[in-house]
Amino acid sequence: MPELKDIYPSKYLSASDLKGKKVTVTIKAVHLEDFEENGRKVQKPILYFHGADKGLVCNKTNAMTVANITGKTDTDDWLGARITLFPTMVSFGGKVTDAIRIEKPTSAEVARATVEAPAATTPAPAPAYAPVARDLDDDIPF
């Protein structure tokens, strides 16, 4: 039987997407998006990463952590920064729930990370036939 997350996929990362592992990523873009929170409209930054389709809704805790890691409070200056995402439990709204937090990657995590910023080139046309490997095991599980 399929999981609900597979039937109703989210366009944003969730702790379950990390599959219990730390993942070191490179920030590709930061966009502000509108959300409704307690009946009012708020904007939140969404972090997008090289090699990942989903973005991370960045709460204040995570935004302050990225600012601390990069030494920059302007989100435009976060592009290219390496960060490590990890799943954890947090208290939110009086309940304990799964969440994603951010930390500075260790040198070992940076060395293991395989997601690098691609060169700014025109993409090559897709081949007429491209076999798909069935045993791909990327470091980014989402």
N, C-alpha and C positions, 0 to 999 in steps of 0.2 A: 504494500500500500504506500502511495507517495506521501511524503512529508508536506505539511502545510506551507513551509518555506519554499518548497519546490513548485507548489501550485500557485502561490501568490508571492513571487519573488520581489524583493525590495531593490530599489535602485541605489540604496545606501548600505554601507557595511554595517554588520552587526557582529557582536562578539562570537556568535556561532560560526561566522564565516572564517574566523581565524583557526578553527578546529583545535583549540587549546594550545596553540603555539604562538611564540613571538615571531613577528615578521618585520624585517627591515625593508623600508621602501624609500623611494625618492619622490619628493613632492613635484608634480608636473604643473599643477594649476591650483588656484584658489578662487572660488566663485562665491558670491553672496547669493543666497536663495531665501525666498520668503516662506515662513512657516506661521502657523497659528498656534499660539500658546496661551492658554487660559482666556480664550476669547479675544485676544489681541494679536495683531500682525507683528512679527519680529523677523529680523534678518539674521541668518547665521552663516558663517563661512563653511564651505564644503571643500575639503582637501581631496584632490585627485592625484593619483600616483601613476608613474610609468609602469606599464605592464598590467594594470588593473582596470577593470571596467567600472567598478563601483567606487563612489566617493564616500568620504567619512564626514558626517555631520559633526562639526567641531564645536563642542560646548566650551564654556569659559575656561574650565580647568585644562582641557587639552590645548586650547589656544594659548593660554599663558605658558604652558609647558613648551610649545613650539617656539614661542617668543624667547623663552629662557635658553633653549637649545641653540637657536640661531643668533641670539643677541639682537634681534630686530622685532619691533612691534608693528611695522608695516607689512601686511600679508604679501604684498608684491615681492618683498625681499626674501620670502620663504622658498621661492622656486629653486629647485635643485638641492634643497636641504634633505639630508638623510635622517630618518627617524625610525624608531622601532615601535610597532603597535603590539599591544599584548592584551589578552582578555583578563578580566578580573571581576570581582563582585563589588558593587557599590550600594550605598543607601540612597534611594531616590524616592521622594514623595512618601516617606514613611515605610517603604518596602525595600528589601534587598533584591537587586537585580543584576544581570550580566551587563557588562559594559566594556568598551575599548578604552584603554588609556595609552598614553604616549610617553616614551622615555628616550633619552639619548642612546644611540646604539653603541655597544662596546666595539673595540677594534676587531674582535673576533666575529661579531655579527656583521660588520661592514665587509670583512673579508669573505664571509659566506654568502652575502647577498648577491644575487645574480641580476637584479633589475637595475639597469643602467639607463641613463637618459639617452634616447636615440639621437643620432645625428640629424640635423635639420636638412633633410634632402627630400626630393620628390620621390614618393613611393613608386616602386617598380610595379609594372602591370602584373596582375595575378596570372599564374601559369594556367594553361588550359586544364591541366590535371595535376592535383597536388595530393599525394597520399597523406593520410592522417595517421600519426603514430598513436597507438592505443594505450601506450604505457607512459604517457607524459606525467611527470611528477615535479611540478614547479614549486619553488619556494613560496610563492604567493598562492594561498589556497582559495582565493576568491576571484 
